[in-house]
Amino acid sequence: MISERARTANFWSVGRLAVVAAVGAGLAVVLTLGGPGITIDEPLDVRPGRTYIATLQAKGWRFFTSEVVEAVFRDNAEHPPLGRWLLGLASTLGAPLEIVMMGGPDPVGLYLHAARLAPALAFAILIGLVVHASGRRQGRVAGLAAGVALLLMPRVFAHAHLGALDTFICLFWVNALLRAERGLEHPRAPLAMAGAGLAFGLALLTKIHAWFLPPILFVWALTRVKLTRALVLLAIWGGSGLTLFVLGWPWLWYHSLDRLRAYWGTGVERATLRVLYFGQVYLDRDVPWHYPWFYFAATVPIGLHLFGFLGLAHGWRHRRHDPFPLLLAGSIVFFLVLFSTRIPVYDGERLFLLVFPLWAILIGRGFAVAWHHRPRQTWLRGLLGLFLLAQGTGMVTTHPFGLSYYNALVGGLPGAERLGLELTYWNDAVDRVLLDRLVREAGPEGSAALAPTLYPGQGIASTTRAMSQRPVLLRDEDAALQAEWVVVSRRTAYWRPELRSRLSQSRPVFSQGRHGVWLSAIWHFPPPAPHPLANRAPARSRP
């Protein structure tokens, strides 16, 4: 008869473990979607997506005509449309749920919290993908540890809450890499690579990062198969992916060469952003070369890094038997080197966020090595498991502002403040708690402004239901020098000197922060009292 332990082991196959991990991770994000404030990119990505859905419903097949394509895509062609389609779909279908959960219609009309369901689902699938990829090679322990490690990375978890493109590119890029790696050595490699090419096409339709997959896979293919076979298989893979890319983006169907050239130019011809790094403000092309290396090192809990380097060392030692860890490490290094050049880089880890799922797979490998080192020492395994779970302390204590997390290498968030590092992302700390306090404090006639802002209407996009009922509306930063109430995000590289001067005149009436460091705050500047003679009637002249 099969023992109970064997039956349990058979039930918890890698596939089932991946599904359970994905469901658990998805619930962890969905149940906390309302935590972060509305960030800078969310309206810019959700609004086009809702337009895609509404136009398709209204026009049907005429959606793909030149006139409609021009109208729909002309102001949002800096990125391919897949991520925005997903955000628009989630925002549209999830709007009734948001109305019920949030107590009424969205005053802005974008239903951004509903749109966040799409990256939450993408993150859940990504967790399942990481668990399966790690568990298939190293066993269930490695798979589970890899999924837990990715979940416990505070910044990755925080990005999964935002209705933007970053979690999508993590999912589709990693999926494309893993499918191509398996397809190269599949018994029916041409067919497998054609299927993997579709995954490549989905990545291409998400963000420009996918164009860096071909050089990585070309080098990898040369180490696995003969040159001629590698070229044939990659041609099949690339042809399949490029076909899907063109079919999936109607903007490229008309004036194709000009529009493709303009799309490629978005990587270099774009607005320059300012970056605070060790107390100095840089332009995004001028940040020091070590910027991506630092943020890779400083935004993952140290214990996870230890497991990752153990997994990397184990992979190097067994590279002849299984060189897969070298593909992961090589991809990570590729992106860190890429962003060490003059390519614009900002927002900490955001632009190379896709390296963290790859690192999580190596972390799972390292944890499995430690787990199996002394299999009879049950108490040691218990301590090992507790040590892994303890790496989630930062995720819990910084939530919902996980994008402000720094590990112990820099002394956490207080250490980052002392070192002059960027302390917050764009307005995630301007959350409902802060804005509800503004509603309670501000009178209906009081003027209010948000600072800093980067585009017109950014303040209005933060309007909550309570604010619309008062009403209290946030204007953009141009109004912050005269407004009675000023909501400030601690994105100090964008504070104007005039704003700094005004804020220095008083103290905030309320602030939000973590670990003793404030990240957002409300300042009140009472209007000057009227002159005692201002309301007196003018004296009547003598007859």
Kinemage of the C-alpha trace (Angstrom):
@kinemage 1
@onewidth
@group {chain A} dominant
@subgroup {mainchain}
@vectorlist {calphas} color= white
{ca met a 1} P 0.000 0.000 0.000
{ca ile a 2} L 1.058 3.580 -0.609
{ca ser a 3} L 1.978 5.382 2.601
{ca glu a 4} L 0.206 8.535 3.704
{ca arg a 5} L 3.400 10.526 3.170
{ca ala a 6} L 3.706 9.229 -0.395
{ca arg a 7} L 0.069 10.081 -1.151
{ca thr a 8} L 0.588 13.605 0.191
{ca ala a 9} L 3.763 14.010 -1.897
{ca asn a 10} L 1.940 12.847 -5.025
{ca phe a 11} L -0.925 15.249 -4.381
{ca trp a 12} L 1.425 18.183 -3.980
{ca ser a 13} L 2.878 17.899 -7.447
{ca val a 14} L 4.815 20.872 -8.753
{ca gly a 15} L 1.875 21.888 -10.928
{ca arg a 16} L -0.607 21.870 -8.070
{ca leu a 17} L 1.839 23.653 -5.820
{ca ala a 18} L 2.214 26.357 -8.474
{ca val a 19} L -1.558 26.801 -8.694
{ca val a 20} L -1.960 27.047 -4.905
{ca ala a 21} L 0.924 29.515 -4.667
{ca ala a 22} L -0.558 31.621 -7.469
{ca val a 23} L -3.979 31.735 -5.809
{ca gly a 24} L -2.472 32.666 -2.447
{ca ala a 25} L -0.306 35.419 -3.943
{ca gly a 26} L -3.198 36.771 -5.982
{ca leu a 27} L -5.427 36.993 -2.914
{ca ala a 28} L -2.660 38.743 -0.973
{ca val a 29} L -2.583 41.482 -3.612
{ca val a 30} L -6.329 41.713 -4.316
{ca leu a 31} L -7.198 42.068 -0.635
{ca thr a 32} L -4.797 45.012 -0.301
{ca leu a 33} L -5.381 46.804 -3.626
{ca gly a 34} L -6.860 49.875 -1.972
{ca gly a 35} L -3.742 50.577 0.086
{ca pro a 36} L -1.442 52.664 -2.134
{ca gly a 37} L -2.515 56.053 -3.416
{ca ile a 38} L -3.056 56.690 -7.122
{ca thr a 39} L 0.393 56.820 -8.702
{ca ile a 40} L 1.540 58.947 -11.595
{ca asp a 41} L 1.354 56.390 -14.423
{ca glu a 42} L -1.962 54.755 -13.543
{ca pro a 43} L -4.317 57.303 -15.169
{ca leu a 44} L -1.983 57.494 -18.180
{ca asp a 45} L -2.193 53.724 -18.712
{ca val a 46} L -5.789 53.013 -17.681
{ca arg a 47} L -7.419 55.826 -19.644
{ca pro a 48} L -6.206 54.541 -23.072
{ca gly a 49} L -7.219 51.011 -22.123
{ca arg a 50} L -10.765 52.111 -21.344
{ca thr a 51} L -10.803 53.972 -24.659
{ca tyr a 52} L -9.755 50.787 -26.497
{ca ile a 53} L -12.584 48.808 -24.900
{ca ala a 54} L -15.257 51.486 -25.397
{ca thr a 55} L -14.259 52.097 -29.021
{ca leu a 56} L -14.217 48.390 -29.845
{ca gln a 57} L -17.692 48.017 -28.345
{ca ala a 58} L -18.972 51.014 -30.323
{ca lys a 59} L -17.244 50.405 -33.661
{ca gly a 60} L -16.946 46.646 -33.901
{ca trp a 61} L -14.737 45.639 -36.832
{ca arg a 62} L -14.465 49.291 -37.879
{ca phe a 63} L -12.103 49.655 -34.900
{ca phe a 64} L -9.317 48.511 -37.240
{ca thr a 65} L -9.864 51.133 -39.930
{ca ser a 66} L -7.226 53.802 -40.441
{ca glu a 67} L -9.361 56.654 -39.074
{ca val a 68} L -10.317 54.853 -35.871
{ca val a 69} L -6.799 53.528 -35.293
{ca glu a 70} L -5.449 57.070 -35.676
{ca ala a 71} L -7.951 58.435 -33.160
{ca val a 72} L -7.477 55.643 -30.619
{ca phe a 73} L -3.682 55.231 -30.593
{ca arg a 74} L -2.170 58.559 -31.630
{ca asp a 75} L -1.675 59.922 -28.091
{ca asn a 76} L -0.491 56.670 -26.462
{ca ala a 77} L 1.791 55.005 -29.006
{ca glu a 78} L 4.909 55.268 -26.831
{ca his a 79} L 4.162 51.736 -25.590
{ca pro a 80} L 2.526 48.752 -27.325
{ca pro a 81} L -1.098 48.227 -26.279
{ca leu a 82} L -1.339 44.836 -24.551
{ca gly a 83} L -0.906 46.083 -20.987
{ca arg a 84} L -3.380 48.881 -21.552
{ca trp a 85} L -5.895 46.486 -23.077
{ca leu a 86} L -5.675 44.408 -19.898
{ca leu a 87} L -6.017 47.463 -17.657
{ca gly a 88} L -8.964 48.756 -19.660
{ca leu a 89} L -10.668 45.375 -19.548
{ca ala a 90} L -10.202 45.085 -15.779
{ca ser a 91} L -11.346 48.673 -15.226
{ca thr a 92} L -14.465 48.189 -17.329
{ca leu a 93} L -15.500 44.764 -16.050
{ca gly a 94} L -14.485 45.502 -12.458
{ca ala a 95} L -16.239 48.878 -12.228
{ca pro a 96} L -19.452 47.444 -10.659
{ca leu a 97} L -17.375 45.652 -8.036
{ca glu a 98} L -15.468 48.847 -7.245
{ca ile a 99} L -18.735 50.762 -6.885
{ca val a 100} L -19.964 48.216 -4.327
{ca met a 101} L -16.668 47.923 -2.444
{ca met a 102} L -15.798 51.638 -2.436
{ca gly a 103} L -19.277 53.004 -1.802
{ca gly a 104} L -20.162 54.706 -5.063
{ca pro a 105} L -19.070 55.606 -8.590
{ca asp a 106} L -15.529 56.743 -9.236
{ca pro a 107} L -15.627 60.567 -9.353
{ca val a 108} L -12.835 60.560 -11.939
{ca gly a 109} L -14.533 57.913 -14.084
{ca leu a 110} L -11.420 55.755 -14.600
{ca tyr a 111} L -12.068 53.065 -11.952
{ca leu a 112} L -8.371 52.767 -11.242
{ca his a 113} L -8.817 50.386 -8.318
{ca ala a 114} L -10.723 47.984 -10.554
{ca ala a 115} L -7.955 48.281 -13.156
{ca arg a 116} L -5.488 47.122 -10.505
{ca leu a 117} L -7.110 43.675 -10.660
{ca ala a 118} L -5.220 43.047 -13.923
{ca pro a 119} L -1.663 43.403 -12.528
{ca ala a 120} L -2.795 41.500 -9.431
{ca leu a 121} L -3.778 38.577 -11.661
{ca ala a 122} L -0.534 38.934 -13.639
{ca phe a 123} L 1.451 38.779 -10.409
{ca ala a 124} L -0.413 35.646 -9.322
{ca ile a 125} L 0.404 33.948 -12.639
{ca leu a 126} L 4.016 35.089 -12.341
{ca ile a 127} L 4.282 33.500 -8.896
{ca gly a 128} L 2.897 30.243 -10.296
{ca leu a 129} L 5.333 30.411 -13.208
{ca val a 130} L 8.316 30.922 -10.889
{ca val a 131} L 7.194 28.091 -8.592
{ca his a 132} L 6.772 25.727 -11.530
{ca ala a 133} L 10.055 26.669 -13.232
{ca ser a 134} L 12.049 26.234 -10.038
{ca gly a 135} L 10.180 23.175 -8.776
{ca arg a 136} L 10.417 21.334 -12.094
{ca arg a 137} L 14.225 21.420 -11.881
{ca gln a 138} L 14.979 21.359 -8.163
{ca gly a 139} L 11.882 19.911 -6.537
{ca arg a 140} L 8.928 21.184 -4.543
{ca val a 141} L 11.018 22.796 -1.803
{ca ala a 142} L 12.876 24.932 -4.322
{ca gly a 143} L 9.649 25.834 -6.105
{ca leu a 144} L 7.828 26.868 -2.965
{ca ala a 145} L 10.834 28.851 -1.704
{ca ala a 146} L 11.139 30.660 -5.048
{ca gly a 147} L 7.486 31.701 -4.951
{ca val a 148} L 7.704 32.823 -1.328
{ca ala a 149} L 10.886 34.785 -2.087
{ca leu a 150} L 9.245 36.692 -4.935
{ca leu a 151} L 6.171 37.404 -2.817
{ca leu a 152} L 8.348 38.745 0.020
{ca met a 153} L 10.261 41.211 -2.142
{ca pro a 154} L 8.542 44.410 -0.960
{ca arg a 155} L 9.007 46.427 -4.124
{ca val a 156} L 7.883 43.656 -6.464
{ca phe a 157} L 4.821 43.069 -4.270
{ca ala a 158} L 4.088 46.809 -4.210
{ca his a 159} L 4.294 47.172 -8.003
{ca ala a 160} L 1.701 44.398 -8.318
{ca his a 161} L -0.808 46.788 -6.715
{ca leu a 162} L -0.446 49.487 -9.355
{ca gly a 163} L -2.441 49.799 -12.559
{ca ala a 164} L 0.664 50.232 -14.707
{ca leu a 165} L 2.743 48.153 -17.141
{ca asp a 166} L 5.615 46.983 -14.941
{ca thr a 167} L 4.136 43.767 -13.547
{ca phe a 168} L 2.904 42.819 -17.024
{ca ile a 169} L 6.375 43.015 -18.543
{ca cys a 170} L 7.714 40.926 -15.646
{ca leu a 171} L 5.220 38.194 -16.437
{ca phe a 172} L 5.430 38.201 -20.223
{ca trp a 173} L 9.219 38.644 -20.407
{ca val a 174} L 9.978 35.864 -17.934
{ca asn a 175} L 7.401 33.595 -19.574
{ca ala a 176} L 8.959 34.210 -23.008
{ca leu a 177} L 12.459 33.437 -21.713
{ca leu a 178} L 11.444 30.219 -19.964
{ca arg a 179} L 9.367 28.946 -22.888
{ca ala a 180} L 12.152 29.596 -25.384
{ca glu a 181} L 14.700 27.883 -23.120
{ca arg a 182} L 12.532 24.762 -22.980
{ca gly a 183} L 11.643 24.920 -26.663
{ca leu a 184} L 15.271 24.808 -27.825
{ca glu a 185} L 15.717 21.278 -26.491
{ca his a 186} L 12.180 20.014 -26.999
{ca pro a 187} L 11.811 16.759 -29.020
{ca arg a 188} L 9.699 18.748 -31.474
{ca ala a 189} L 11.801 21.875 -31.281
{ca pro a 190} L 10.454 23.725 -34.376
{ca leu a 191} L 6.858 23.433 -33.170
{ca ala a 192} L 7.843 24.271 -29.592
{ca met a 193} L 9.780 27.332 -30.721
{ca ala a 194} L 6.849 28.529 -32.796
{ca gly a 195} L 4.717 28.354 -29.645
{ca ala a 196} L 7.442 30.051 -27.612
{ca gly a 197} L 7.487 32.775 -30.247
{ca leu a 198} L 3.886 33.601 -29.403
{ca ala a 199} L 5.025 34.199 -25.826
{ca phe a 200} L 7.738 36.450 -27.257
{ca gly a 201} L 5.066 38.318 -29.220
{ca leu a 202} L 3.072 38.960 -26.039
{ca ala a 203} L 6.198 40.396 -24.423
{ca leu a 204} L 6.798 42.601 -27.481
{ca leu a 205} L 3.227 43.862 -27.206
{ca thr a 206} L 3.827 44.919 -23.609
{ca lys a 207} L 7.005 46.991 -23.505
{ca ile a 208} L 10.247 47.632 -25.349
{ca his a 209} L 12.232 45.401 -22.958
{ca ala a 210} L 11.219 42.359 -25.006
{ca trp a 211} L 13.556 43.392 -27.826
{ca phe a 212} L 16.470 42.370 -25.618
{ca leu a 213} L 15.342 38.747 -25.578
{ca pro a 214} L 16.856 37.829 -28.997
{ca pro a 215} L 20.514 38.576 -28.100
{ca ile a 216} L 20.190 36.729 -24.799
{ca leu a 217} L 18.619 33.688 -26.437
{ca phe a 218} L 21.060 33.743 -29.340
{ca val a 219} L 24.013 33.391 -26.971
{ca trp a 220} L 22.169 30.726 -25.001
{ca ala a 221} L 21.208 28.769 -28.123
{ca leu a 222} L 24.832 28.641 -29.270
{ca thr a 223} L 25.735 26.873 -26.023
{ca arg a 224} L 22.957 24.292 -26.401
{ca val a 225} L 22.662 23.371 -30.089
{ca lys a 226} L 24.697 23.663 -33.270
{ca leu a 227} L 24.895 27.029 -35.000
{ca thr a 228} L 22.762 26.073 -38.010
{ca arg a 229} L 20.032 24.564 -35.853
{ca ala a 230} L 20.147 27.541 -33.500
{ca leu a 231} L 19.648 29.965 -36.379
{ca val a 232} L 16.729 27.984 -37.789
{ca leu a 233} L 14.977 27.637 -34.454
{ca leu a 234} L 15.469 31.283 -33.541
{ca ala a 235} L 14.192 32.331 -36.962
{ca ile a 236} L 10.999 30.341 -36.326
{ca trp a 237} L 10.740 31.818 -32.842
{ca gly a 238} L 11.362 35.374 -34.002
{ca gly a 239} L 9.050 35.106 -36.995
{ca ser a 240} L 6.215 33.853 -34.829
{ca gly a 241} L 6.755 36.586 -32.266
{ca leu a 242} L 7.076 39.438 -34.746
{ca thr a 243} L 3.951 38.323 -36.591
{ca leu a 244} L 1.924 38.436 -33.394
{ca phe a 245} L 3.480 41.804 -32.507
{ca val a 246} L 2.367 43.401 -35.775
{ca leu a 247} L -1.070 41.758 -35.752
{ca gly a 248} L -1.643 42.831 -32.154
{ca trp a 249} L -0.838 46.521 -32.664
{ca pro a 250} L -3.045 48.075 -35.373
{ca trp a 251} L -1.099 51.336 -35.050
{ca leu a 252} L 1.687 49.666 -37.071
{ca trp a 253} L -0.618 48.613 -39.908
{ca tyr a 254} L -0.575 52.092 -41.427
{ca his a 255} L 2.546 54.202 -42.142
{ca ser a 256} L 4.402 51.226 -40.731
{ca leu a 257} L 8.039 52.287 -41.147
{ca asp a 258} L 7.517 55.799 -39.797
{ca arg a 259} L 5.577 54.560 -36.802
{ca leu a 260} L 7.983 51.757 -36.044
{ca arg a 261} L 10.845 54.254 -36.197
{ca ala a 262} L 8.981 56.595 -33.853
{ca tyr a 263} L 8.287 53.723 -31.458
{ca trp a 264} L 11.952 52.810 -31.317
{ca gly a 265} L 12.755 56.462 -30.741
{ca thr a 266} L 10.740 56.576 -27.527
{ca gly a 267} L 13.684 54.934 -25.785
{ca val a 268} L 15.888 57.937 -26.522
{ca glu a 269} L 13.605 60.833 -27.516
{ca arg a 270} L 11.589 61.470 -24.398
{ca ala a 271} L 11.195 63.906 -21.537
{ca thr a 272} L 14.191 63.904 -19.222
{ca leu a 273} L 13.454 62.958 -15.615
{ca arg a 274} L 15.311 63.953 -12.462
{ca val a 275} L 16.753 61.383 -10.077
{ca leu a 276} L 17.843 61.827 -6.460
{ca tyr a 277} L 20.796 59.575 -5.702
{ca phe a 278} L 23.020 59.907 -2.629
{ca gly a 279} L 22.024 63.490 -2.024
{ca gln a 280} L 22.546 64.735 -5.570
{ca val a 281} L 19.971 65.318 -8.311
{ca tyr a 282} L 20.934 63.805 -11.678
{ca leu a 283} L 19.278 63.727 -15.054
{ca asp a 284} L 18.171 60.211 -15.949
{ca arg a 285} L 20.965 59.739 -18.515
{ca asp a 286} L 23.630 60.953 -16.141
{ca val a 287} L 23.112 58.766 -13.081
{ca pro a 288} L 26.310 56.943 -12.004
{ca trp a 289} L 26.899 53.524 -13.548
{ca his a 290} L 26.351 51.736 -10.236
{ca tyr a 291} L 22.756 52.974 -9.851
{ca pro a 292} L 21.072 49.711 -11.046
{ca trp a 293} L 23.546 47.531 -9.137
{ca phe a 294} L 22.874 49.477 -5.958
{ca tyr a 295} L 19.097 49.222 -6.287
{ca phe a 296} L 19.314 45.523 -7.042
{ca ala a 297} L 21.372 45.047 -3.879
{ca ala a 298} L 19.417 47.401 -1.611
{ca thr a 299} L 15.774 46.565 -2.414
{ca val a 300} L 15.727 42.825 -1.685
{ca pro a 301} L 15.853 41.476 1.894
{ca ile a 302} L 19.408 40.428 2.754
{ca gly a 303} L 18.442 36.866 3.692
{ca leu a 304} L 16.972 36.336 0.239
{ca his a 305} L 20.201 37.600 -1.297
{ca leu a 306} L 22.119 35.006 0.743
{ca phe a 307} L 19.975 32.191 -0.614
{ca gly a 308} L 20.314 33.630 -4.103
{ca phe a 309} L 24.110 33.635 -4.019
{ca leu a 310} L 24.064 30.103 -2.583
{ca gly a 311} L 21.852 29.034 -5.486
{ca leu a 312} L 24.134 30.772 -7.956
{ca ala a 313} L 27.229 29.106 -6.491
{ca his a 314} L 25.511 25.703 -6.587
{ca gly a 315} L 24.449 26.316 -10.165
{ca trp a 316} L 27.979 27.235 -11.185
{ca arg a 317} L 29.355 24.113 -9.556
{ca his a 318} L 26.850 21.930 -11.439
{ca arg a 319} L 26.793 23.936 -14.669
{ca arg a 320} L 27.745 20.970 -16.851
{ca his a 321} L 24.800 18.968 -15.608
{ca asp a 322} L 22.329 21.859 -15.619
{ca pro a 323} L 23.461 25.223 -17.034
{ca phe a 324} L 20.021 26.803 -16.562
{ca pro a 325} L 21.159 28.970 -13.578
{ca leu a 326} L 23.726 30.564 -15.873
{ca leu a 327} L 20.922 31.695 -18.197
{ca leu a 328} L 19.164 33.313 -15.250
{ca ala a 329} L 22.322 34.956 -13.946
{ca gly a 330} L 23.347 36.066 -17.422
{ca ser a 331} L 19.962 37.703 -18.026
{ca ile a 332} L 20.173 39.543 -14.705
{ca val a 333} L 23.686 40.795 -15.435
{ca phe a 334} L 22.672 41.775 -18.973
{ca phe a 335} L 20.002 44.171 -17.729
{ca leu a 336} L 22.116 45.567 -14.909
{ca val a 337} L 24.934 46.268 -17.377
{ca leu a 338} L 22.467 47.691 -19.900
{ca phe a 339} L 21.162 50.213 -17.385
{ca ser a 340} L 24.715 51.039 -16.312
{ca thr a 341} L 25.198 52.754 -19.670
{ca arg a 342} L 23.743 56.039 -20.901
{ca ile a 343} L 20.286 54.494 -21.232
{ca pro a 344} L 17.864 56.529 -19.079
{ca val a 345} L 17.167 54.920 -15.702
{ca tyr a 346} L 15.019 56.261 -12.854
{ca asp a 347} L 12.443 55.195 -10.255
{ca gly a 348} L 14.907 52.856 -8.547
{ca glu a 349} L 14.398 49.268 -9.654
{ca arg a 350} L 11.266 49.815 -11.770
{ca leu a 351} L 12.785 49.714 -15.255
{ca phe a 352} L 14.619 46.435 -14.589
{ca leu a 353} L 11.967 44.889 -12.345
{ca leu a 354} L 11.941 41.738 -14.487
{ca val a 355} L 15.306 40.589 -13.055
{ca phe a 356} L 13.737 39.868 -9.662
{ca pro a 357} L 11.627 36.844 -10.721
{ca leu a 358} L 14.818 35.361 -12.221
{ca trp a 359} L 16.646 36.027 -8.968
{ca ala a 360} L 13.762 34.387 -7.068
{ca ile a 361} L 14.339 31.141 -9.003
{ca leu a 362} L 17.986 31.180 -7.934
{ca ile a 363} L 16.889 31.952 -4.378
{ca gly a 364} L 14.652 28.879 -4.453
{ca arg a 365} L 17.583 26.787 -5.607
{ca gly a 366} L 19.763 28.100 -2.804
{ca phe a 367} L 17.084 27.442 -0.201
{ca ala a 368} L 16.703 23.859 -1.458
{ca val a 369} L 20.470 23.332 -1.194
{ca ala a 370} L 20.380 24.466 2.439
{ca trp a 371} L 17.215 22.443 3.125
{ca his a 372} L 18.708 19.198 1.882
{ca his a 373} L 22.134 19.741 3.434
{ca arg a 374} L 21.233 17.910 6.657
{ca pro a 375} L 17.898 16.210 6.014
{ca arg a 376} L 17.746 14.464 9.399
{ca gln a 377} L 18.047 17.665 11.402
{ca thr a 378} L 14.354 18.573 11.527
{ca trp a 379} L 14.892 21.471 13.902
{ca leu a 380} L 17.402 23.005 11.496
{ca arg a 381} L 14.857 22.814 8.718
{ca gly a 382} L 12.348 24.524 10.973
{ca leu a 383} L 14.776 27.357 11.658
{ca leu a 384} L 15.519 27.608 7.948
{ca gly a 385} L 11.846 27.949 7.140
{ca leu a 386} L 11.351 30.580 9.829
{ca phe a 387} L 14.373 32.486 8.531
{ca leu a 388} L 12.852 32.528 5.050
{ca leu a 389} L 9.498 33.778 6.336
{ca ala a 390} L 11.246 36.407 8.470
{ca gln a 391} L 12.402 38.058 5.254
{ca gly a 392} L 8.831 39.252 4.868
{ca thr a 393} L 9.187 41.666 7.795
{ca gly a 394} L 10.024 44.527 5.460
{ca met a 395} L 7.036 43.816 3.226
{ca val a 396} L 4.666 43.853 6.199
{ca thr a 397} L 6.102 46.889 7.992
{ca thr a 398} L 6.310 49.122 4.912
{ca his a 399} L 2.954 48.156 3.354
{ca pro a 400} L 1.253 49.808 1.524
{ca phe a 401} L 4.359 51.863 0.785
{ca gly a 402} L 6.605 48.981 -0.220
{ca leu a 403} L 8.178 51.108 -2.940
{ca ser a 404} L 9.958 52.945 -0.106
{ca tyr a 405} L 11.628 49.764 1.159
{ca tyr a 406} L 15.392 49.559 1.630
{ca asn a 407} L 17.157 46.637 3.265
{ca ala a 408} L 19.653 46.628 6.131
{ca leu a 409} L 22.594 47.275 3.791
{ca val a 410} L 21.657 50.960 3.915
{ca gly a 411} L 19.999 50.917 7.340
{ca gly a 412} L 16.443 50.599 6.077
{ca leu a 413} L 14.311 53.628 5.258
{ca pro a 414} L 15.914 55.823 7.979
{ca gly a 415} L 19.329 54.982 6.523
{ca ala a 416} L 18.110 55.864 3.039
{ca glu a 417} L 16.953 59.234 4.366
{ca arg a 418} L 20.384 59.907 5.872
{ca leu a 419} L 22.138 58.886 2.645
{ca gly a 420} L 19.989 61.109 0.445
{ca leu a 421} L 18.188 58.401 -1.531
{ca glu a 422} L 14.754 58.633 -3.144
{ca leu a 423} L 12.322 57.922 -0.319
{ca thr a 424} L 9.063 57.382 -2.160
{ca tyr a 425} L 7.565 56.534 -5.505
{ca trp a 426} L 5.165 58.879 -7.320
{ca asn a 427} L 2.241 59.581 -4.943
{ca asp a 428} L 1.742 56.057 -3.608
{ca ala a 429} L 1.950 57.585 -0.123
{ca val a 430} L -0.788 60.108 -0.994
{ca asp a 431} L -3.307 57.490 0.030
{ca arg a 432} L -6.915 57.524 1.213
{ca val a 433} L -5.848 57.909 4.845
{ca leu a 434} L -4.052 61.161 4.031
{ca leu a 435} L -6.761 62.452 1.705
{ca asp a 436} L -9.571 61.593 4.135
{ca arg a 437} L -7.742 63.677 6.727
{ca leu a 438} L -7.619 66.527 4.205
{ca val a 439} L -11.393 66.235 3.747
{ca arg a 440} L -11.965 66.452 7.506
{ca glu a 441} L -9.634 69.415 7.966
{ca ala a 442} L -10.310 71.558 4.894
{ca gly a 443} L -13.392 73.689 4.509
{ca pro a 444} L -15.422 73.445 1.311
{ca glu a 445} L -14.140 76.860 0.260
{ca gly a 446} L -10.493 76.079 0.968
{ca ser a 447} L -8.154 75.755 -1.985
{ca ala a 448} L -5.884 72.695 -2.184
{ca ala a 449} L -3.020 71.595 -4.402
{ca leu a 450} L -0.781 68.567 -4.888
{ca ala a 451} L 2.983 68.864 -5.272
{ca pro a 452} L 4.957 67.786 -7.125
{ca thr a 453} L 3.065 66.935 -10.318
{ca leu a 454} L 4.342 66.114 -13.801
{ca tyr a 455} L 1.337 66.612 -16.073
{ca pro a 456} L -1.898 68.631 -16.127
{ca gly a 457} L -4.738 67.075 -14.168
{ca gln a 458} L -2.563 64.817 -12.016
{ca gly a 459} L -4.029 66.302 -8.857
{ca ile a 460} L -7.623 65.791 -10.027
{ca ala a 461} L -6.833 62.118 -10.785
{ca ser a 462} L -6.294 61.607 -7.038
{ca thr a 463} L -9.848 62.662 -6.170
{ca thr a 464} L -11.526 60.211 -3.793
{ca arg a 465} L -15.233 59.750 -3.281
{ca ala a 466} L -15.066 61.602 0.047
{ca met a 467} L -13.248 64.502 -1.614
{ca ser a 468} L -15.883 64.807 -4.348
{ca gln a 469} L -18.697 64.943 -1.780
{ca arg a 470} L -17.131 67.762 0.256
{ca pro a 471} L -15.960 68.950 -2.324
{ca val a 472} L -12.187 69.231 -2.009
{ca leu a 473} L -10.299 69.149 -5.284
{ca leu a 474} L -6.532 69.019 -5.688
{ca arg a 475} L -5.052 71.334 -8.263
{ca asp a 476} L -1.589 70.796 -9.702
{ca glu a 477} L 1.671 72.086 -8.278
{ca asp a 478} L 1.444 75.486 -9.996
{ca ala a 479} L -1.270 76.307 -7.473
{ca ala a 480} L 0.751 75.078 -4.487
{ca leu a 481} L 2.356 78.467 -3.876
{ca gln a 482} L -1.005 80.117 -3.143
{ca ala a 483} L -3.256 77.246 -1.988
{ca glu a 484} L -4.453 77.132 1.602
{ca trp a 485} L -3.881 73.367 1.762
{ca val a 486} L -0.891 71.688 0.132
{ca val a 487} L -0.545 67.906 -0.151
{ca val a 488} L 3.114 67.030 -0.574
{ca ser a 489} L 4.756 63.823 -1.768
{ca arg a 490} L 8.366 63.477 -0.638
{ca arg a 491} L 9.731 63.254 -4.155
{ca thr a 492} L 12.252 65.941 -3.345
{ca ala a 493} L 14.086 65.979 -6.690
{ca tyr a 494} L 10.972 67.694 -8.054
{ca trp a 495} L 10.399 70.217 -5.292
{ca arg a 496} L 10.668 73.732 -6.658
{ca pro a 497} L 12.760 76.206 -4.620
{ca glu a 498} L 9.632 78.311 -4.060
{ca leu a 499} L 7.793 75.276 -2.699
{ca arg a 500} L 10.693 74.428 -0.373
{ca ser a 501} L 10.676 77.982 0.906
{ca arg a 502} L 6.948 77.925 1.577
{ca leu a 503} L 7.044 74.552 3.331
{ca ser a 504} L 9.879 75.729 5.571
{ca gln a 505} L 7.602 78.421 7.022
{ca ser a 506} L 5.512 75.928 9.003
{ca arg a 507} L 5.112 72.305 9.975
{ca pro a 508} L 2.712 69.760 8.438
{ca val a 509} L -0.603 69.174 10.147
{ca phe a 510} L -0.604 65.479 9.239
{ca ser a 511} L 1.841 63.070 7.620
{ca gln a 512} L 2.111 59.490 6.439
{ca gly a 513} L 5.302 57.466 6.689
{ca arg a 514} L 7.054 54.361 7.864
{ca his a 515} L 9.864 53.647 10.320
{ca gly a 516} L 9.916 57.246 11.522
{ca val a 517} L 10.357 58.717 8.023
{ca trp a 518} L 7.571 60.821 6.552
{ca leu a 519} L 6.624 60.116 2.914
{ca ser a 520} L 3.630 62.393 2.357
{ca ala a 521} L 2.087 65.228 4.340
{ca ile a 522} L -0.518 67.969 4.473
{ca trp a 523} L 0.510 71.585 5.028
{ca his a 524} L -1.970 74.275 6.013
{ca phe a 525} L -1.358 77.930 5.239
{ca pro a 526} L -4.241 79.930 6.767
{ca pro a 527} L -5.342 82.864 4.638
{ca pro a 528} L -4.521 86.249 6.128
{ca ala a 529} L -7.174 87.615 8.434
{ca pro a 530} L -9.190 90.440 6.931
{ca his a 531} L -8.271 93.969 8.045
{ca pro a 532} L -10.609 95.240 10.781
{ca leu a 533} L -11.654 98.177 8.636
{ca ala a 534} L -12.131 96.124 5.481
{ca asn a 535} L -15.846 95.411 6.074
{ca arg a 536} L -16.871 98.786 7.492
{ca ala a 537} L -19.179 100.884 5.377
{ca pro a 538} L -17.628 104.061 3.985
{ca ala a 539} L -18.362 107.195 5.984
{ca arg a 540} L -21.197 109.367 4.663
{ca ser a 541} L -20.217 112.878 3.696
{ca arg a 542} L -21.792 115.848 5.467
{ca pro a 543} L -24.539 117.608 3.588
